[in-house]
Amino acid sequence: MAAVVAATALKGRGARNARVLRGILSGATANKASQNRTRALQSHSSPECKEEPEPLSPEPEYIPRKRAKNPMKAVGLAWAIGFPCGILLFILTKREVDKNRLKQMKARQNMRASNTGEYSLYTRTWLGYLFYRQQLRRARNRYPKGHSRTQPRLFNGVKVLPIPVLSDNYSYLIIDTQARLAVAVDPSDPQAVQASIEKEGVTLVAILCTHKHWDHSGGNRDLSRRHQDCRVYGSPQDGIPHLTHPLCHQDVVSVGRLQIRALATPGHTQGHLVYLLDGEPYKGPSCLFSGDLLFLSGCGRTFEGTAETMLSSLDTVLGLEDDTLLWPGHEYAEENLGFAGVVEPENLARERKMQWVQRQRMERKSTCPSTLGEERSYNPFLRTHCLVLQETVGPGPGPTEDDSYSRAQLLEKLRRLKDLHKSK
């Protein structure tokens, strides 16, 4: 029947209608095949015809393969950790090296400090006074009882009392115990000096100032105002604050039994003075209050002079008696003896003194006074005439026919080496 319809359509309507009818015929055929497949599935799903499914074969067990170790992994890890650590170490090392170089450069400039703005600000402007006041406050907080334990020296009617002030300075009271009169040397902390005056029950009649630096002259104003009859002595060349009585070389200050001679020792500053207490009136050793000219195994920096000037001042001290007691302006003993061991390592006198100083400092005891006889045996700045020291350090470049000139060169080189030693 379908074929007849198709033939008729082909004859009656042409090729186009034939294609349409051919599509309808194929669609009908497909529907019939689909119905046959549905009946077959329904017959298989009935309980009577149901077959048991075949058992599934077991799946093979999965065993993961171990990856081979990458030999470059450890290298890469080490590189990833080591490279930034190396960079960091390099930066830190370079920073430390630069810091040390900066310290050494500053130390080299200390011999020319008079030409620097920093030194001028400290000595010639009010900024120096503000810096001194800051030092004073910090030292009082850190050392309420002083940086060292001192022991006074009592002679026949004369007492020398060291007073620890600031972080390493010493002021002194020289007391006539019979007249109950006192002279203060370099009273940088007026509070500490006044406390000692009251404890001793004496009257302050004079202040002896070695030089103008605030850590030696800072208490002049307060003490001179508190004690109306107190006179302030010092060099007129140094600009000492509140100076009332100028002194020159070999001038003598008399207070009771005390006979104190001023000696001009320029170098550290232009008008630096040291004070020599004559021991004859009280039948005891003379006492040298050296300020910043001479320390135990050391000397001061040459801020306002030349090496020749400083050498001449040190020679002035060398002319005093061996039993003269040295009362310095600072507690520098351990550091200075350490440097002396560098330039004169086989000096047995220095070694013995160093052992004693270390025992003292372990108990925070003061190391002053020493004697000038001792200083001649181990202080390199007083030994520029010694051949052993000249051979070790050398006078440096320049003419050596003039003995004083070569000693000055040696002194300058020693001072430079000392500055570098301190900066390490």
Secondary structure, DSSP 8 states (H G I E B T S, - for coil): -HHHHHHHHHHHH-HHHHHHHHHHHHHHHHHHHHHHHHHHHHHHTSGGG---------------------HHHHHHHHHHHHHHHHHHHHHHHHHHHHHHHHHHHHHHGGGGGGGSHHHHHHHHSHHHHHHHHHHHHHHHHH-TT-SSB---EE-SSEEEEEEEETTTEEEEEEEETTTTEEEEES---HHHHHHHHHHHT-EEEEEE-S-S-HHHHTTHHHHHHHSTT-EEEE-TTTT-TT--EE--TT-EEEETTEEEEEEE--SSSTT-EEEEE-STTTTS--EEEEETTEETTEE---SSS-HHHHHHHHHHHHTS-TT-EEEESB--HHHHHHHHHHH-TT-HHHHHHHHHHHHHHHTTB----EEHHHHHHH-GGG-TT-HHHHHHH---SS--SSHHHHHHHHHHHHHHHHHHHHH-
